């Protein structure tokens, strides 16, 4: 089964088993609801879930979510889970609209310019502000930073594994 990260436990909070979670999802309100199940993964073995957890209580404070899980009622129950990830199975992913993509769909795709030259592959997606920036790893050149805006990213074809871009002046310098 394939899983996708939705958060990382960054710390414990209080003595009643609450954990502080940094969300890694565009849908934290959907992922972190009372009653939802999440799979816990160790940083030492990111391929196999350690445990299935059910959310008992949730609250948000700034960019963090504070979760408490059914059966984990003490700091002693959760302290060992610092830096563990919370994930969902592929079947639980939300359906996206046209021109919407999951990061995992974009990372690894080849990027071509308007002359159909291969520029490189997307290796990372940054979210510095108004729009995402795609990092394109190139051979023999420094990484290319592509802003995800319609003037630059002309076509994303996940099915055929291809991204087409039009480089604006100054992007490839």
Number of C-alpha atoms within 10 A of each C-alpha: 7 9 19 18 17 21 25 21 23 16 19 23 16 11 14 15 20 25 26 22 25 19 21 15 15 10 12 17 12 11 22 25 16 17 14 14 19 23 20 23 23 18 12 8 10 13 12 13 16 13 12 14 18 20 18 19 15 17 13 14 8 5 9 17 21 19 23 25 22 13 12 16 15 15 16 13 14 21 17 12 19 17 16 21 25 27 22 20 14 11 11 10 13 11 10 9 7 6 8 9 13 13 12 11 12 21 16 17 20 18 24 19 17 11 9 10 10 15 19 20 23 22 16 16 19 13 11 8 7 9 11 15 18 23 19 22 20 16 9 6 9 11 18 19 18 23 20 17 13 10 11 16 18 15 15 18 13 12 7 8 13 17 20 21 22 17 17 10 7 6 12 11 6
